[in-house]
Amino acid sequence: MASSIGSLTCILFGVLTLLRTQCRSQADELIQTFTVKESFGVAHPDQIIDFDFTGQVDWTNAYMLGPDGKEVLYQRLSDGKIAVRTSLPANATKAWKLMTGRPPVATNTSLSIIETAEHLEIVNELTGIRVPKATLTGQAVLAPAQGIRLRDGQWTGTGPNFIEFPNQMVCWDLVQNAFPRSSASATGFSLRFVERGPLVVTVELRYNLVKVATCPNEGHTVPSGAGYYISIITLKAGQPSVLFEEDSDAEVHWRFDLSLGVFVNQGRYRGHHATELQFGKTEAGELYRGPDGSPDSEDAFVDFDFQNPVRPHFLTSPTTRRRLAIWEPWVFDTGWYWLLYDRDGNPAANVTGVFAGNWSVQWKCRCWNRHRTGGGHGSGHKAGWLRENPRRLF
């Protein structure tokens, strides 16, 4: 039996109690096939990937078929690329088909935006971040991160967290016969969504600043006047990390503590080596000598006793800790990522971590050798992360 309803043609075959329907929309059309191939024998976990696309499509009347032929979520990004969510086994090939002919129906996503009186909460099934909807000007300025959601759903670092504008040395004052110091301040704030979809949410926070003039630094004089600080924050569906990309032409710091939700008494990192046992040891308690290149290479472990405050620095000592490395393949007493946690906690206890972004992004920020996040701990058993974003020099 054959029937025609509008542009939809269906052929029905009945055999005893088995009824199968084969349907095809005459208007459906393949726009483009997107293919990804794994050629290195490495299995890749669930993640968001994107494909270049330059065609013209009525996006209200387009949908995506996944590798199994079933409709899947997709997102058109602000740069024109198309994002999908997938894993990729070793040596596998997967393909997606962008189709036109009807509106998309796949809507199941873990990524959402919750608006409260003061914040936007961007969350997925694993983590989330609170960003301010507005802030005061001057120097009581809310930082981009007003909370991070941990794996168990608890929020930590809820602050309020404020931006710190460190005092900068300005040029020699002949009257005072000294190098006076001053700091920047904020004059405005704006927030906009760069991406707002089921797979990727990116929000840009821009702070308008008034800078102070500083003396020549590395051959550059930083003039006074209007300045900026930009923080671009991204969260993707199914991913456990909140991503930050930042740029500024003024000295900007902000921090948040981990007093809620994470009992910190140990950290671990991976770097080139440690100079002393207290600055990095193996799980067996020996001096950390760095990864050997094998897949099971060890991290360095550091115990925190919280007897004395410890602050981020360019060297490690009993009262200072080297900052997170951005590139530096020979970095010692710190690493390219850090994890903070309770060494005596159960396997489901919360863990927080920080890692450096792409090298190309650090170069784009033009502050690659100083664009760092440092962890610190102090008396009273408080631990947290400090974000340092020095000014752009060129």
N, C-alpha and C positions, 0 to 999 in steps of 0.2 A: 504494500500500500504506500502510495506517495501522496504527500500533501504539500501545498505551498502557502506560506503565511507571510505576506509582505516580501521582503528580500531573503527570508530564511527558508531554506529547502531542507526537509527532513525525509529520510527514507526509513521506514519501520519494517523490521523483519521479526515475525513471530514464529517460534518453534516450541511447541508445547507450552511450558510455563516460562520459557526463557524469552525475554523481550529485550532487544537491543536497539538503541536509537543512534543513528549516525546523522549528525547535523553539521552543516557547513554554511556560514554566512557568505552569500555571494559578494558582499561588499568588503569582506575582510581581505587585507592586502599586506604582504610582507614588505616592511620598509627597509630593514637592515638586520643582518645577523652579526652578533658580537661574539668573538671567540677568544678564549684564554687557554693557553697550553702550559703545562708544567714540564720543564725540560731538564731539571737538575736532580731529580729523585728525592725531592723534599716535600713532605706533606705540609700544607698551609692551613691554619685553623680558620674558623668562621670569622669573616671580616667583610668590610665594605670595600668594593673595588669600583672603578669607573672606567668608562670607555669614551673615546673621542666621538663626537657626532656633530655634523655640520648641516644636516638636512633640515627641511621645513616640514613640520608636522602639526596637525591640530591636536594638541595635547589633551583636550577634553574628550577626544575620540580615538585614543591610542592606548594600547596595553602591551604587556611584556609576557612572553612565554619563556619559562625556564628550561634548563637542560632536560627535564623529564616531560616536557610538553605541557605542563600545567602553568597557569598564570601565576606570576610572582610580583611582589612589590618592586617598583623602580622609582627613581627620583631624577628629575632633570635639575642639574646644578646650575649655579649662577654663571659659570664659565661655559655653559653649553654642553658639558659632558653629561653622561648618563650613568648613574650609580645603581648597583645591585648588591645584594648580600649573598655571600657564598663561602664555602670552604673549597679546597682543591687538593685532592690526594696526589701523591707522588706519581709523576709521569702521566697524569690524567689530562684530558681535554674537555672543556665545557663550552656550551654555546647557548646564547639567548637570542630570541627573535622579537624585534620590535614590530608590532602589528597595528594596523589601523582598521577601523570598521565599527567599533563600539567603545563606550567609556570603560575605564578600568574598574574592576570589581574587587581586586585584592587590596585589603585595608588593614590586615593584622600586623601591628607593629608595637614594639615595647617602648618606643621613644615618644615622649610627651612633654608638653610645656604647661606648667601650672603657675597661674598668676595669683600672687597674694597682694596684700596692701603695700608691701615694701619691696618685694623681690619677684623675680622670675625664677622658678625652679625648673631646670631642664634635667630630666631623669630618664633612665632606661631601667632594665631589670637588674643591673649590676651596680650602678653608681649614679651620681647626679651632682649638680652644682647649683648654688644660689647666686644670682647676680643682682646688683641693685638696680631698681627702676629709675632712681634719681638719687642725687647726693647734694649736700651743701657745697658751697665753694669755699675759697680761702685755704686753710690747711686742715680742717676737719672733714676730709674727703673720704668717702667710702671706697674701699679697694674693690677690684673686680670680683674677688671670691669672698662671698659671705657665708660660706658653708659648703662642705663636701659630704655627700651621702655615702656611708660605708656599706659593705656588702650585706650586713644584717638589717639595713634600713635606717639605722641611727645616723643622725647628722653630727658632724664634728666641725670644729673651727668656725662656729657660728658668730663669733665676735660680739659686737660689731668690730670689723677689721678696717683699719684706716690706712690710707697711703701715707708714707713717711717721705718727706722732702728733706734729705740730709743737707746740713749746712755746707756750702761750697766756698772754697777760697777764691776771693775776688782779687783784682790787681792791687798792687801796693798803694796804700793811702799815705800821701806825703804829709798830711796833717796829723794823722794818728801814728805815723811812722810804724805801720804794721800791715799785715795782710788781713783785712777784715773778712768776715764770713757772713754769708746770707744764703737763703734757700728759695726755691721756686714756690709758687702757690697756684691753685686752680681757679679759673674764672668761668668755666662752663663744662657741661657734661651732656653727652648724647649717646643713645643706644639705638642700634638698628640690627635687623636680622639680615645676614648675608645668605644663609640657607635656612629654610624652614620646611622640612618635609618629613616623611616617615622613616627615612634612613639616616639623614644627617641634619643636625641643627647647628648652625654657626651664628654667633652673635658678636657684634663689634661694639666695644665700649670705647668711646673717645673722650679724653679729658683735655680741655683747652687750658693752657698754662701761661703764666708769666715767668719768664726765666730771669736769672741774674747773670750778669757778665762774669766770666771767669778768665783767669790768666791763661796764657798759652799752655797747652797740654799736648805733648807729642807733636809739636809743630802746629797746633790748631788753637785759635782763639775762639771761644764760644761767646757770641754777643748776647746782650740782654734783649728782651722783647718777647713777642708771642712765641709760644712753644706748644708741644703736644705730647701726650702719652696715649698710645693705642694698645688695647688688649683684645685680641681676637680669640674667642673661646669656642671650641668645637666638641660636641658629644655625638657619637654614632651609635646606632642601634646594635645591641649585643656586645658592645665593647666595654672593658673595665676601666678605661682611662679617659680622663678629661684632658684635652689638648689645649695648650696656650701658645699663641704666637704674639710677640710683643715688640713694640718699637717706640722710641722716645728720643727727643733731643734735650732732655733734662734728666737729672738724677732722680730716680723714683724707686722706692722700696715699699714692700708690704709683706705682711706675715700673718699666719694663723697657727694656733696651737692645736694639739691633739689630745687635750685633757678629757674630752668626751669620746667614749667609744673605743679608744686604743690605749692600753696600758703598755708603755714603751720601756723596755729595759735592755733591748738588744737591737743592733742594726747590722745590716750586711750590704756589701758593695762588691763590685768587680772592677779592679783596676790593674795597674802594672805590677805593683808590689807594695808592701808595707815596710816601714823602716824600723818599727818597734812592735813588740807583741801587743801592747795596749792599743795600737793604732790599726791592727788587723791581724787576725789569726785564722788558721784553718779550723775546720770542725774538730780535728784531732787535738787542737791546742798548740799547734806549731806556728812559727812565723809565716805569714802569708807571703808567698813568692810569686803570685800572679798566675793567670790561666796558662795552661800549656797548649791550648788550641784544640783539645779534644772536646767532644760534646758534653762530657761529664766534668768539665773543669769546675773547680770550686770557687765559691765566693769567699771574701774576707768577712770575718765576724768581729764585731766590736761590742763589748759590754759597756753599759752605761750605769754608773753608780749614783749620779746626781748629787755628789758631795760638793761640787763647785760648778758655777755657771760655765758654760762652754759657748763660744760665739763663733760664727763663720769667719774665716781668715784665709790668707793665701798660704799659710803653713799650718801644720797640725802640731799641737802641743797639749799638755794636760788641760789647758783652758781655752784652746782654739781648735777648730776643725776645718780642714781644707774644704773649699766649696766643690760642688759637683762639677765634674769635668765635662766640657762640651765636645772636645775632640781629643787632644792631648793623648796620644797612644802610650806615652811613658808616665802618665800621672801616677803618683804614689800617695799612700795614706788616704786616698779617697778613690772614687770610681766614676763610671759613666752612668751608673744608676745607684740608688739607695733604697732599701726597704727598712721600715721601722715596725716593731711588733713586740709582743710579749713572748719571750723564749719559753716560758713555763705555761703558756696558754694552751687550750685545746685546739685541735686541728681546724676548727671552724672559727677561731678568734679572728678579729679584724686585723688587717695588715694595710699599711699605707706605703706608697712608694713614689719616687720621682725619677724621671729619666730625661736625658737630653733629646732634643728634637733633631730633625734632619739637618745635616751639615749645610745643605743649600739654603735652608730657611735661616740658619744662624748667619750665613754670609749675607743674605738679603737684609737682615736686620742691621747689618753694619756695626755690630757690637759683639762679634763672634767670640772674641777672646775675653769678654767680661760678662756676657749674658748668662748668668748662672743662678741656680737656686741652691741655697745652702741649708742644711739641717742643723739645728742647735738644741741643746738641752741645758737645763739649769737647776738650781736648788729648788726644792719644793716639788720635785718630780713633774716637771713640765717639759714637754718636747713638742717640736713643731717645725714648720718650714718657713724659711725666709726667702722672699723673692727680691732679687736685686736686678734692676734694669738701668745700667748707667747710660748717660747721654750719648747720642749719636755724635761722632767726631768728624764724619765726612759724608 
